[in-house]
Amino acid sequence: MANNNNKIQLIWGIALFIAGIGVFFRIPQIIPQIESIKYFSSVLPFIKICFYLMGIMLVCGGGKKIYLYFKK
């Protein structure tokens, strides 16, 4: 059972890592759409920071899970 759980954690780590990379590729496409909305244009730097922080957290979390799988 523990081995099965480890494989699930590896798959989950890879999914997190790929999602984080996807966030970084998607941010430049989304920012112009957000800029066009007047309500969000004043807080655009905060929104960018949040998106990049989310991407960093996903990549780091997935990388940690992958690292711990191969460390064992």
C-alpha positions as CSV (number, residue, x, y, z in Angstrom):
1,M,0.0,0.0,0.0
2,A,2.8,2.4,0.8
3,N,4.4,1.9,-2.6
4,N,1.1,2.7,-4.3
5,N,0.8,5.8,-2.2
6,N,4.3,6.9,-3.2
7,K,3.4,6.5,-6.9
8,I,0.3,8.6,-6.4
9,Q,2.4,11.3,-4.7
10,L,4.8,11.2,-7.7
11,I,2.0,11.6,-10.2
12,W,0.5,14.4,-8.1
13,G,3.9,16.1,-7.9
14,I,4.3,16.0,-11.7
15,A,0.8,17.4,-12.2
16,L,1.6,20.3,-9.8
17,F,4.9,21.0,-11.6
18,I,3.3,21.0,-15.0
19,A,0.4,23.2,-13.8
20,G,2.9,25.7,-12.4
21,I,4.8,25.8,-15.7
22,G,1.5,26.3,-17.5
23,V,0.7,29.2,-15.3
24,F,3.9,30.9,-16.4
25,F,3.0,30.4,-20.0
26,R,-0.5,31.6,-19.6
27,I,0.1,34.8,-17.6
28,P,1.3,36.9,-20.7
29,Q,-1.9,35.9,-22.5
30,I,-4.3,36.7,-19.6
31,I,-2.8,40.1,-18.5
32,P,-4.0,42.1,-21.6
33,Q,-7.5,40.7,-21.0
34,I,-7.4,41.8,-17.3
35,E,-6.0,45.3,-18.3
36,S,-9.1,45.8,-20.5
37,I,-11.4,45.6,-17.5
38,K,-11.4,49.1,-15.8
39,Y,-12.2,47.7,-12.4
40,F,-8.9,45.6,-12.3
41,S,-6.6,48.0,-14.1
42,S,-5.7,49.9,-10.9
43,V,-4.6,46.7,-9.1
44,L,-2.8,45.1,-12.0
45,P,0.6,44.9,-10.3
46,F,-1.0,43.0,-7.4
47,I,-2.7,40.6,-9.8
48,K,0.6,39.9,-11.6
49,I,2.3,39.3,-8.3
50,C,-0.4,36.9,-7.3
51,F,-0.3,34.9,-10.5
52,Y,3.5,34.6,-10.4
53,L,3.4,33.6,-6.8
54,M,0.8,30.9,-7.6
55,G,3.1,29.6,-10.4
56,I,6.1,29.6,-8.1
57,M,4.2,27.7,-5.4
58,L,2.9,25.1,-7.8
59,V,6.4,24.5,-9.3
60,C,8.1,24.4,-5.9
61,G,5.4,22.1,-4.4
62,G,5.5,19.7,-7.3
63,G,9.3,19.8,-7.4
64,K,9.4,19.0,-3.7
65,K,7.1,15.9,-4.1
66,I,9.2,14.7,-7.1
67,Y,12.5,15.2,-5.1
68,L,11.2,13.4,-2.1
69,Y,10.0,10.5,-4.2
70,F,13.4,10.0,-5.8
71,K,15.3,10.7,-2.6
72,K,13.7,7.5,-1.0
